[in-house]
Amino acid sequence: MSGSGKRSLRLGMIGCGQISTRFFNQAEALNALGWDVRFVATCARTEVSASAKAAERNCARWYTDHRQLLADPEIDAVVIATPHALHATQGTDAANAGKHMLVEKPLTTKWDDAVALQSAVTASGVTCMALPYVDTPALLKALEYANEAHLGRITGIEAELSFAGPPRSNWYYDASAEGGAMMDTMVYPLARVAALMGPATRLTAHVNTLIPHRLTGDGGRVESQVDDQVSVLLEYEGGQHGNVHSIWTRSYMTNGTVLHGRHGAIFMGRFGQPLVIKSDRQAPPDGTPVEYLGIPNCYTVPVPAADVTGEILAHFVRAIRGEAPVHCGLDIGMHIAEQQMAAYESARTGRAIDLKTRFDLWWPRDASAMTLSDGWH
């Protein structure tokens, strides 16, 4: 899908660290396809960083105060890629300035900041996209089989992103990050679970620091001031459970999801396979039988190749231009943020926490998919 003929979109980058690179690269790739979307300004804490990134990416202007960038009348939208604790407050400033925004994860480290952001976005009517973005080719392909014909009714889900921990001995382990595994990596499995299951109604959690004196991958030694083990049990209106983990103490990476049904399952990024469908009801039409974990009736299915027009920035541009709804909007971002805040509270108090936020799934799931009390299953 070409962006030719669409109104030009001029972007500002707030935060010029490593994570900004992917957005600059995606903008350049989209422009090569005629999308007419480009970064025109940068902002960083220091002039050296802001000006260097502007020169590197051919941006005409740079700032050291994000409010000055937001006052720039030539900027339509911003990407917020600053440290965690700044995301929500800078997003609120962007909404108040009438700028569309793409907010890097996590949405917030304080619930009050998220509520203020939501109020500002509602009042201004701007587009707010809250990462992480989960519309990957594997997940989109998996949705073709997330139905009763292949899985039966949905019975639960499990997801995890665990590894040895960030390899650099830097701010990731400092108290100023306002959270470790919860804020940095737990958002990914929580987002996948939310996209597949919809809103949870209650949770319990365990959160702690298992390795306070940590050796990091760059040879450093840090006194860790953040959590490195997070385990959350989600509950849903239909009675299903979701088991979600992000742990920074593993000797290898685990980053996958399993959606369970009464008569099948979908394995994404688990045990060496990008996508496996287990169905006792029917084989996927494009499936190939595979020996998998000793489980019968398993099939690999082809996953389309990734393309820049299906990546984060393209989705943001389409949403701004009114070509498609935003799939990771502020409603789902608020639900994930509430789960993070509630998980800390549950771990601290030992109580189950009721969740108040809700959102609607963007994909067409059968209304009865989560109901197991209406007959024999």
Buried (B, 14 or more C-beta within 10 A) or exposed (E): EEBEEBEEBBBBBBBBBEBBBBBBBBBBBBEEBEBBBBBBBBBBBEEEBBBBBBEEBEBEBBBBEBEEBBEBEEBBBBBBBBBBBBBBBBBBBBBBBEBBBBBBBBBBBBBEBBBBBBEBBEEBEBBBBBBBBBBBBBBBBBBBBBBBEBBBBBBBBBBBBBBBBBEBBEEBBBEEBBBBBBBBBBBBBBBBBBBBBBBBBBBBBBBEBEBEEBEBEEEEEBEBEBBBBBBBBBBBEBEBBBBBBBBBBEEEEBBBBBBBBBBBBBBBBBEEBBBBBBBBBBBBEEBEEBEBEEEEBBBBBEBEEEEBBBBBBBBBBBBBBEEEEBBBBBBBBBBBBBBBBBBBBBBEEEEEBEBEBBBEBBEEBEEEBBBBEEEEE
